[in-house]
Amino acid sequence: MNVLENKIVDILKTIYDPEIPVDIYELGLIYEVKIDSNNNVDIEMTLTSPNCPVAESMPKEVEDKVKGHPDVNDAKVNIVFDPPWDKDMMSEEAKLELGFL
């Protein structure tokens, strides 16, 4: 990972699913972070379910927080449901926090 990508991951780790006390990065909701040569950021993410109550607000929160970094020119979030999220996508830290280990 490059320096800016690390900073973006740090930002993503400040955003929590309101129903689960784990950040969206450790939950495995972030599938990909792409940064082009102009520091435009594309984030591919999913939600825990298509009917997630924060389906409207969470992607906007992610975009706004990433755009807020001074080194980021622009940010766009693409919501995908393929592959569908499941608990196996969580980090070991998240599984431990939620009692799955």
N, C-alpha and C positions, 0 to 999 in steps of 0.2 A: 504494500500500500504506500502511496505517496503521502506527503505531509498534509495536503489539503484533504485527501480522503480520510486520513486519521482524524482530522478535526471534524469532518462531517459525521463520522461514526460517533465521536464524542457527543456531538449535538443530538444524534438519534438516540443515544443512551439517556438523554434527559426527558424523553417523551414516553409516557406510560399509557398502556391500555387501562382505561378507568375501571375495568372489571377484574383485572389481574395485576397484582403488585410487582410486575416485572416490566422493564423497559422494552420497547418494540424491537430493538436490535437483538437483545438476548432471547426474546420470544421467537425469533426466527421470522418475523414479519417482513424484514428487509431482504429481498432477493438479490438486488444488484444496485450498486452505486457507480454511475459512469460520469466522468468529468472530461469535457472536451478541452481543446487548446485555449479557449476563451473563458475557461472556468465556469461554463454552464454545466449544471448538474442535473442528470436524469436519474431518478430513483424509481426502481421497480419494487413494489411492495404488495403485500396481500393483507387481508384482514382475517381474524379468526373465523369469521363466517360471512357470507354475502349479506346476511341480515344484521350485521354488527351495528349496534346503536350509534357508533361514532363514524360510520361510513362516510358521512359528509364532512365532519369536522376534523378528523384525524389527518387525512391527506393534506388539508389546508394548513394545519398546524405544522406538519413536517415541512411543507414548502416554505412557509413563512419563517420558520426557525433556521432552515438552511440558507434561505435568501438573506437572512439577517447577518450572516457571517461576512465580514468586510472583504474577504478574498473571493467570494462567490458573486459572479455576475448575474446569474439567474438560476432558478431551480424549478423542476417540474416533477411531479409524482404521477406515476402510472400505476393504477390498481389492476392487479391480475389475480385470477383465481385458478391458474394452472401453472404449477401443480397446486392442488388445494392444501391449505395449511393443516398440519396436525402436530401433536405434541412432540413428535420425534424431531421436529425442526428446531426445538428449543436448545439453547446451549446447556452444557452441564450445570453451569451456575444457575440458570433459570429453573431447571429440573430440580436442583437441590432446594432452591428457595420455595418452590411449590410442593415439595415433599414427594416428588416422583423418584427420588434416589434414596 
